[in-house]
């Protein structure tokens, strides 16, 4: 999935800093069981990162998908859907009643389609 200019990291260095901050716990406690990477031909092509709770939205229930990344070269191949399905399945197996995420102006149409097809609903 990709964000329009200005909605996310400006460049690779900024993205790497954001990922490092996630691993340090700056955005919540990482759920390593529900987080995952996707690989094609021995190359990383995507990741989903899940934390225990959203640090921005007090009312959201359960774990929170903080980021979904898919390489431009791997888009349209089911990578994003598989990563989100993994997070949903692991959280359900762990007994979590809900899995939350945030959408906004920077959310790609492909990500919105994945979320809708997997049953995510707007809480507003």
ABEGO torsion letter per residue (X at the ends): XBBBBGABBABAAAAAAAAAAAAAGAAEBBBAAABBBBBBGGBBABBBBBBABBAABAABBEBBBABBBBBAAABGAGAAAAAAAAAAAAAAAAGBABBBBBBBAABBAAAAAAAAAAGBBBAX
